[in-house]
Amino acid sequence: MPRLLRYAPLFLLLIPAIGMPESASREVIPPADSVAAQGRVDSLTAIERAIVKAVESRNAEALALLEAVVNINSGTMNLRGVRAVGDVFRKEFDALGFKTRWVEGAAFKRAGHLIAEHAGRGPHLLLIGHLDTVFEPSHPFQKFERVTDSTARGPGVIDMKGGNVIIVYALRALQAAGQLKDMHVTVVMHGDEEDAGSPIDSARYHLREAAKTAQHAIGFEDGSGDPKTAVVARRSAGSWVVTSTGTPAHSSQIFREDIGYGAIYESARVLNAFRERLAGQQYLTFNPGVALGGTEAALDSTDTEGRAAGKTNVVAKSMQVSGDLRTISPEQHAEAKRVMQEIVSTPLPHTTSNIRFDDGYPPMAPTEGNRRLLARYDQASRDLGFGSVVAVDPSRAGAADVSFTAPFVPSALDGIGLAGWDDHTDKELANLNMLGPLTKRAALFLHRLTVQGVPKA
């Protein structure tokens, strides 16, 4: 998993974050019965109490499902493994009465996606998960392993097979309480979130189509690792490549009126101008990650490696620099690209520059609708006795699939999956004590969205 003063009014919509710092040590995790005891049901309706009891009665089943899917390797490029995990979840949705289908991924060079649809009279809820992990079959980190009574390691245990399990068992609880029958729910579980297929418009076509009729989009990524937080805004994750050319000549002639400055100085001018004009704007970052220059220089098709050759006594003929671009809103994204394009359009004498953008994952701005959705989730948590939930600072939230829904849905929320730490590493660890409470929170949240909607502005 996926960081302007002119946009200051937009940022005022953010709720301050109080999440766990990334460098924080593990807190002491209380026994499972202690966590469960924190919940209370006296303020809930009879139906809501039934939903909570249904989650409690199936927690062991949920844990068993989590272990089973973690033990199936589903690295993004292990297409067979991704499909196998999809088959497991497809059976779960079939049993819940959903209409399921597998979207083949050949068109975007990936395994594909699982889509499950449940027609109902309530508002259309779009639930988002993903089946793949960053751990391919060649990686030594392959199996679910209990570390303590309250924790377990495993590839994708929180990113995001734990979130997928929460989706399934929240819906199971709603069915057991007789509430699922009237709910309008679409679940999209991608097979390529960790390494999105290309073209990305094709890879995310079905998610965008589902979002066009949805009232709320809810992602079950693991978020910051702190169950007291959720995500109301995500920054984009795109890339750019600057290509500069110069006039080759003997180095003793550089700066001459008919020779100019060469490609490397031109690229340096561009990068420094990016820094001078754009650095320091809130939530906007742009990092040059690879630079190749010389008499010959070219990045490969991935823009992550390549080849360069030159001599100290020859003015550089070419240079390429690749980097990323992260923004908090479509407006900030468009303005940053405009400024970068403007900078490359005024090259040094006898040089040229151009820039190519790959927008990748779009931003999800911190809208008022997202804040109201968080308020509904926060209230469900409080009513269950699990405390308040606040927004994660967007600088700590990477890109994710929910962002593709942002242009279409009135409200979106993410990061409400299984809590834990160290995703994308072989130390990926889940807090198993939170599987039940987080499933209760999700089930109550989805129920209230269906029968109550979101709080008014």
C-alpha positions as CSV (number, residue, x, y, z in Angstrom):
1,M,0.0,0.0,0.0
2,P,-0.2,3.2,-2.4
3,R,1.9,12.5,0.4
4,L,-1.2,24.9,-1.0
5,L,-2.0,27.5,0.7
6,R,-4.4,28.2,-2.1
7,Y,-6.2,25.1,-1.0
8,A,-6.3,25.9,2.7
9,P,-10.1,26.0,3.0
10,L,-10.2,22.4,1.8
11,F,-7.7,21.3,4.4
12,L,-9.7,22.9,7.2
13,L,-12.1,20.0,6.7
14,L,-9.6,17.5,8.0
15,I,-10.1,16.2,11.5
16,P,-6.8,16.3,13.5
17,A,-5.1,12.9,13.6
18,I,-3.9,11.2,16.8
19,G,-2.7,7.9,15.3
20,M,0.2,5.8,16.4
21,P,3.5,7.1,15.0
22,E,5.1,4.7,12.5
23,S,8.1,4.3,14.7
24,A,6.1,3.6,17.9
25,S,6.8,0.3,19.7
26,R,4.0,-2.2,20.1
27,E,1.5,-1.5,22.8
28,V,0.7,-4.2,25.3
29,I,-2.3,-6.0,23.8
30,P,-4.9,-7.0,26.3
31,P,-6.4,-10.5,26.4
32,A,-9.3,-11.1,24.0
33,D,-11.9,-11.2,26.7
34,S,-10.7,-7.9,28.0
35,V,-11.2,-6.2,24.6
36,A,-14.6,-7.7,24.3
37,A,-15.6,-6.5,27.7
38,Q,-14.9,-2.9,26.6
39,G,-18.0,-3.1,24.3
40,R,-21.5,-2.3,25.6
41,V,-24.9,-2.9,24.1
42,D,-27.2,-1.1,26.5
43,S,-27.5,1.9,24.1
44,L,-28.2,-0.3,21.1
45,T,-31.6,-1.3,19.6
46,A,-32.7,-4.9,19.7
47,I,-31.7,-5.3,16.1
48,E,-28.3,-3.8,16.7
49,R,-27.7,-6.1,19.7
50,A,-28.6,-9.0,17.5
51,I,-26.0,-7.9,14.9
52,V,-23.3,-7.7,17.7
53,K,-24.2,-11.1,19.0
54,A,-24.0,-12.6,15.5
55,V,-20.4,-11.2,15.1
56,E,-19.5,-12.7,18.5
57,S,-20.8,-16.1,17.6
58,R,-18.8,-16.4,14.5
59,N,-15.5,-14.8,15.5
60,A,-13.7,-18.2,15.6
61,E,-15.0,-18.9,12.0
62,A,-13.7,-15.5,10.9
63,L,-10.3,-16.2,12.4
64,A,-10.2,-19.6,10.6
65,L,-11.0,-17.9,7.3
66,L,-8.3,-15.4,7.8
67,E,-5.7,-18.1,8.4
68,A,-6.9,-20.1,5.4
69,V,-6.6,-17.2,2.9
70,V,-3.3,-15.9,4.3
71,N,-1.9,-19.4,3.7
72,I,-2.7,-19.1,-0.1
73,N,0.1,-17.1,-1.8
74,S,-1.5,-14.3,-3.8
75,G,1.4,-12.1,-4.8
76,T,0.1,-9.8,-7.5
77,M,1.9,-11.7,-10.3
78,N,0.9,-15.1,-9.0
79,L,-2.2,-15.0,-11.1
80,R,-3.3,-18.5,-10.1
81,G,-2.9,-17.7,-6.4
82,V,-4.9,-14.5,-6.7
83,R,-7.7,-16.4,-8.4
84,A,-7.6,-19.0,-5.7
85,V,-8.1,-16.4,-2.9
86,G,-10.9,-14.9,-5.1
87,D,-12.6,-18.3,-5.3
88,V,-12.6,-18.6,-1.5
89,F,-14.3,-15.2,-1.0
90,R,-16.6,-15.9,-3.9
91,K,-18.0,-18.9,-2.1
92,E,-18.6,-16.7,1.0
93,F,-20.6,-14.2,-1.0
94,D,-22.5,-16.8,-2.9
95,A,-23.6,-18.3,0.5
96,L,-24.8,-14.8,1.5
97,G,-27.0,-14.6,-1.6
98,F,-24.8,-12.2,-3.6
99,K,-24.6,-12.4,-7.4
100,T,-20.9,-13.0,-8.0
101,R,-18.6,-12.8,-11.1
102,W,-14.9,-12.9,-11.9
103,V,-13.6,-10.1,-14.2
104,E,-10.8,-11.6,-16.2
105,G,-7.6,-9.5,-16.1
106,A,-5.9,-10.4,-19.4
107,A,-6.7,-7.0,-20.8
108,F,-4.7,-5.3,-18.1
109,K,-2.1,-8.1,-17.6
110,R,-3.3,-9.3,-14.1
111,A,-5.4,-12.0,-12.6
112,G,-8.6,-10.0,-12.5
113,H,-11.2,-9.0,-9.9
114,L,-14.0,-10.4,-7.9
115,I,-17.3,-8.5,-7.9
116,A,-20.3,-9.4,-5.7
117,E,-23.6,-7.7,-5.9
118,H,-26.7,-7.7,-3.6
119,A,-29.8,-5.8,-4.8
120,G,-31.8,-4.0,-2.2
121,R,-33.9,-1.0,-1.4
122,G,-31.4,0.8,0.7
123,P,-28.7,3.3,-0.4
124,H,-26.0,1.7,-2.6
125,L,-23.0,0.8,-0.5
126,L,-19.7,0.1,-2.3
127,L,-17.3,-2.0,-0.3
128,I,-13.7,-2.3,-1.5
129,G,-11.0,-4.9,-0.8
130,H,-8.2,-6.5,-2.6
131,L,-7.0,-10.1,-3.0
132,D,-3.3,-9.7,-3.8
133,T,-0.3,-9.1,-1.6
134,V,3.3,-7.8,-2.2
135,F,4.7,-11.3,-1.4
136,E,5.3,-13.4,-4.6
137,P,5.9,-17.2,-4.3
138,S,9.7,-16.7,-4.3
139,H,9.5,-14.7,-1.1
140,P,10.3,-16.6,2.1
141,F,7.4,-15.0,4.0
142,Q,4.5,-17.4,3.1
143,K,2.4,-18.6,6.1
144,F,0.1,-17.6,8.9
145,E,1.9,-17.9,12.2
146,R,0.6,-17.3,15.7
147,V,3.1,-15.1,17.6
148,T,1.1,-14.7,20.8
149,D,-2.5,-15.4,21.9
150,S,-3.4,-12.0,20.5
151,T,-1.1,-11.6,17.4
152,A,-0.3,-13.4,14.2
153,R,2.2,-12.8,11.4
154,G,1.4,-13.6,7.8
155,P,1.7,-12.2,4.2
156,G,-1.3,-9.9,3.7
157,V,-2.8,-10.6,7.2
158,I,-3.7,-6.9,7.5
159,D,-3.0,-5.7,3.9
160,M,-5.6,-6.7,3.3
161,K,-7.0,-10.2,3.8
162,G,-8.0,-9.2,7.3
163,G,-10.2,-6.4,5.9
164,N,-11.8,-8.8,3.4
165,V,-12.7,-11.1,6.3
166,I,-14.2,-8.2,8.1
167,I,-16.4,-7.4,5.1
168,V,-17.6,-11.0,4.9
169,Y,-18.4,-11.4,8.6
170,A,-20.0,-8.0,9.0
171,L,-22.4,-9.0,6.2
172,R,-22.9,-12.4,7.8
173,A,-23.9,-10.7,11.0
174,L,-26.3,-8.5,9.1
175,Q,-27.9,-11.5,7.4
176,A,-28.2,-13.3,10.7
177,A,-30.1,-10.3,12.2
178,G,-32.4,-10.2,9.2
179,Q,-31.0,-6.9,7.8
180,L,-29.1,-7.9,4.7
181,K,-32.2,-8.7,2.7
182,D,-33.0,-5.0,2.2
183,M,-29.4,-3.8,1.7
184,H,-28.0,-2.7,-1.7
185,V,-24.3,-3.7,-1.6
186,T,-21.6,-4.1,-4.2
187,V,-18.3,-5.6,-3.2
188,V,-15.2,-5.1,-5.4
189,M,-12.1,-7.0,-4.5
190,H,-9.2,-6.3,-6.9
191,G,-6.5,-8.7,-7.8
192,D,-3.9,-6.0,-8.5
193,E,-4.0,-3.3,-5.8
194,E,-0.4,-3.8,-4.9
195,D,0.8,-3.5,-8.5
196,A,-2.0,-2.1,-10.6
197,G,-2.5,-3.5,-14.1
198,S,-2.0,-1.5,-17.3
199,P,-3.8,0.4,-18.7
200,I,-5.0,1.5,-15.3
201,D,-8.3,2.9,-16.8
202,S,-9.1,-0.7,-17.8
203,A,-7.9,-2.2,-14.5
204,R,-10.2,0.2,-12.5
205,Y,-13.1,0.4,-15.0
206,H,-15.5,-1.8,-13.0
207,L,-14.8,0.0,-9.7
208,R,-15.5,3.3,-11.3
209,E,-18.7,2.0,-12.9
210,A,-19.9,0.7,-9.5
211,A,-19.1,4.1,-7.9
212,K,-21.3,6.0,-10.4
213,T,-24.5,4.6,-8.7
214,A,-23.1,4.3,-5.1
215,Q,-23.9,6.7,-2.2
216,H,-21.0,5.6,-0.1
217,A,-17.6,4.0,-0.9
218,I,-15.9,2.2,2.0
219,G,-12.5,0.7,1.8
220,F,-11.3,-1.9,4.3
221,E,-7.6,-1.3,4.0
222,D,-5.7,-1.5,7.3
223,G,-5.1,2.3,7.4
224,S,-2.5,3.6,9.9
225,G,-2.5,0.5,12.1
226,D,-4.4,2.3,14.8
227,P,-8.1,1.2,15.2
228,K,-8.8,4.7,16.6
229,T,-8.3,6.2,13.2
230,A,-9.8,6.0,9.7
231,V,-9.0,7.7,6.4
232,V,-11.0,10.5,4.9
233,A,-8.4,11.7,2.4
234,R,-5.7,10.0,0.4
235,R,-3.0,11.5,-1.8
236,S,-2.5,10.6,-5.4
237,A,0.4,8.4,-6.4
238,G,1.6,9.2,-9.9
239,S,4.9,9.6,-11.7
240,W,6.8,11.8,-14.2
241,V,9.8,11.6,-16.5
242,V,11.8,14.7,-17.6
243,T,13.9,14.2,-20.7
244,S,16.5,16.9,-21.5
245,T,18.8,17.2,-24.5
246,G,21.9,19.3,-25.2
247,T,24.4,20.0,-27.9
248,P,27.4,17.6,-27.6
249,A,30.8,19.3,-27.8
250,H,34.2,19.3,-26.2
251,S,33.8,20.2,-22.5
252,S,36.1,23.2,-22.9
253,Q,33.4,24.8,-25.1
254,I,30.5,24.5,-22.6
255,F,28.7,27.8,-22.0
256,R,29.7,29.1,-25.4
257,E,26.9,31.0,-27.1
258,D,26.7,28.4,-29.9
259,I,27.1,25.4,-27.6
260,G,25.0,26.2,-24.5
261,Y,24.8,24.3,-21.3
262,G,24.2,20.6,-22.1
263,A,21.5,18.2,-21.0
264,I,22.7,17.7,-17.4
265,Y,22.7,21.4,-16.5
266,E,19.3,21.7,-18.2
267,S,17.8,18.9,-16.1
268,A,19.4,20.4,-13.0
269,R,17.6,23.7,-13.8
270,V,14.3,21.9,-14.2
271,L,14.6,20.1,-10.9
272,N,15.7,23.1,-9.0
273,A,12.8,25.1,-10.4
274,F,10.4,22.4,-9.3
275,R,11.8,22.7,-5.8
276,E,11.8,26.5,-5.7
277,R,8.2,26.9,-7.1
278,L,6.4,23.9,-5.5
279,A,8.2,22.7,-2.4
280,G,6.6,23.4,0.9
281,Q,2.9,23.3,-0.2
282,Q,0.9,21.2,2.2
283,Y,0.5,17.6,1.1
284,L,2.3,18.1,-2.2
285,T,5.5,16.1,-2.8
286,F,7.5,15.3,-5.9
287,N,10.6,13.2,-5.5
288,P,13.2,12.6,-8.3
289,G,14.2,9.0,-7.7
290,V,16.4,8.1,-10.7
291,A,18.6,10.3,-12.9
292,L,20.7,9.2,-15.8
293,G,22.8,11.6,-17.9
294,G,25.7,11.7,-20.3
295,T,26.5,11.3,-24.0
296,E,23.9,8.6,-24.0
297,A,21.2,8.1,-21.4
298,A,18.0,6.2,-21.4
299,L,15.6,4.8,-18.8
300,D,14.0,1.4,-19.5
301,S,10.3,0.8,-19.9
302,T,9.7,0.8,-16.1
303,D,11.4,4.2,-15.6
304,T,13.2,2.6,-12.6
305,E,16.5,1.6,-14.2
306,G,18.4,2.2,-17.4
307,R,21.8,2.9,-18.9
308,A,24.1,6.0,-19.2
309,A,27.6,6.6,-20.6
310,G,29.6,9.7,-21.0
311,K,33.0,11.4,-20.5
312,T,34.0,14.3,-18.3
313,N,35.4,16.1,-21.4
314,V,32.2,15.9,-23.4
315,V,29.1,18.1,-23.0
316,A,26.2,15.9,-22.1
317,K,23.8,15.2,-25.0
318,S,20.9,13.6,-23.0
319,M,19.5,13.2,-19.5
320,Q,16.4,11.5,-18.1
321,V,15.0,11.9,-14.6
322,S,12.0,9.9,-13.2
323,G,10.1,10.8,-10.0
324,D,6.8,10.6,-8.3
325,L,4.0,13.1,-7.6
326,R,1.6,13.1,-4.7
327,T,-1.3,15.5,-4.2
328,I,-4.3,15.8,-2.0
329,S,-7.0,17.0,-4.5
330,P,-7.7,17.1,-8.2
331,E,-7.2,20.9,-8.1
332,Q,-3.8,20.6,-6.5
333,H,-2.8,17.8,-8.9
334,A,-3.7,19.9,-12.0
335,E,-1.9,23.0,-10.7
336,A,1.3,21.1,-9.9
337,K,1.3,19.6,-13.4
338,R,0.7,23.0,-14.9
339,V,3.6,24.5,-13.1
340,M,6.0,21.6,-13.9
341,Q,5.0,21.8,-17.6
342,E,5.6,25.6,-17.6
343,I,9.1,25.1,-16.1
344,V,10.2,22.5,-18.7
345,S,8.9,24.8,-21.5
346,T,11.7,27.4,-20.9
347,P,15.0,25.6,-21.5
348,L,18.5,26.9,-21.3
349,P,20.1,27.9,-24.6
350,H,20.7,25.0,-27.1
351,T,18.8,22.5,-24.9
352,T,15.3,21.1,-24.8
353,S,13.2,19.6,-22.1
354,N,9.9,17.8,-22.0
355,I,7.9,16.0,-19.3
356,R,5.7,13.0,-19.4
357,F,3.1,12.2,-16.6
358,D,1.6,9.0,-15.5
359,D,-1.2,10.0,-13.2
360,G,-1.6,6.5,-11.6
361,Y,-3.7,6.6,-8.5
362,P,-5.9,9.8,-8.2
363,P,-6.3,11.8,-5.0
364,M,-9.2,11.5,-2.6
365,A,-9.8,15.0,-1.2
366,P,-11.0,15.5,2.4
367,T,-14.6,16.5,1.6
368,E,-17.4,17.4,3.9
369,G,-19.2,14.2,2.8
370,N,-16.3,12.1,3.8
371,R,-16.2,13.8,7.2
372,R,-19.9,13.0,7.8
373,L,-19.3,9.4,6.9
374,L,-16.5,9.3,9.4
375,A,-18.9,10.8,12.0
376,R,-21.4,7.9,11.4
377,Y,-18.5,5.4,11.9
378,D,-17.2,7.2,14.9
379,Q,-20.7,7.1,16.5
380,A,-21.0,3.4,15.9
381,S,-17.7,2.9,17.6
382,R,-18.7,5.0,20.6
383,D,-22.0,3.3,21.0
384,L,-20.2,-0.1,21.1
385,G,-17.9,1.2,23.8
386,F,-14.8,1.1,21.6
387,G,-14.1,4.8,21.8
388,S,-13.8,7.6,19.2
389,V,-12.4,7.4,15.7
390,V,-10.6,10.3,14.1
391,A,-9.1,11.0,10.7
392,V,-5.6,10.0,9.8
393,D,-3.3,12.8,8.5
394,P,-3.2,12.4,4.7
395,S,0.6,12.5,4.8
396,R,0.5,9.1,6.6
397,A,-2.0,7.5,4.2
398,G,-0.8,6.1,1.0
399,A,-2.7,5.6,-2.2
400,A,-5.5,3.1,-2.4
401,D,-8.3,1.9,-4.6
402,V,-11.0,4.0,-2.9
403,S,-9.6,7.1,-4.5
404,F,-10.9,6.0,-7.9
405,T,-14.4,6.4,-6.5
406,A,-13.9,10.0,-5.3
407,P,-15.2,11.8,-8.4
408,F,-18.5,9.8,-8.3
409,V,-19.6,9.2,-4.7
410,P,-21.0,11.8,-2.3
411,S,-18.9,10.3,0.5
412,A,-16.0,7.9,1.0
413,L,-14.1,6.3,3.9
414,D,-11.1,4.0,4.1
415,G,-8.7,2.3,6.5
416,I,-11.3,0.4,8.6
417,G,-9.8,-3.1,8.1
418,L,-7.9,-5.2,10.6
419,A,-5.5,-3.4,12.9
420,G,-1.8,-4.3,12.9
421,W,1.7,-3.2,12.0
422,D,4.5,-3.5,9.5
423,D,2.5,-4.3,6.3
424,H,4.7,-4.8,3.2
425,T,7.4,-6.4,5.3
426,D,8.1,-9.9,6.6
427,K,7.1,-8.7,10.0
428,E,3.5,-8.0,9.0
429,L,1.5,-8.5,12.2
430,A,-2.2,-8.5,13.0
431,N,-3.9,-7.6,16.3
432,L,-6.3,-10.6,16.5
433,N,-8.0,-9.1,19.5
434,M,-9.4,-6.4,17.2
435,L,-11.0,-8.8,14.6
436,G,-14.2,-9.1,16.5
437,P,-14.6,-5.4,17.6
438,L,-13.7,-4.1,14.2
439,T,-16.2,-6.5,12.6
440,K,-18.9,-5.3,15.0
441,R,-18.1,-1.7,14.3
442,A,-18.3,-2.3,10.5
443,A,-21.6,-4.2,10.7
444,L,-23.2,-1.6,12.9
445,F,-21.9,1.1,10.6
446,L,-23.3,-0.5,7.5
447,H,-26.6,-1.2,9.1
448,R,-27.0,2.4,10.2
449,L,-26.0,3.8,6.8
450,T,-28.8,1.7,5.3
451,V,-31.5,2.7,7.8
452,Q,-30.3,6.2,8.9
453,G,-28.0,7.5,6.2
454,V,-25.2,10.0,7.3
455,P,-25.5,12.9,9.7
456,K,-26.7,16.1,8.2
457,A,-24.2,18.9,7.5
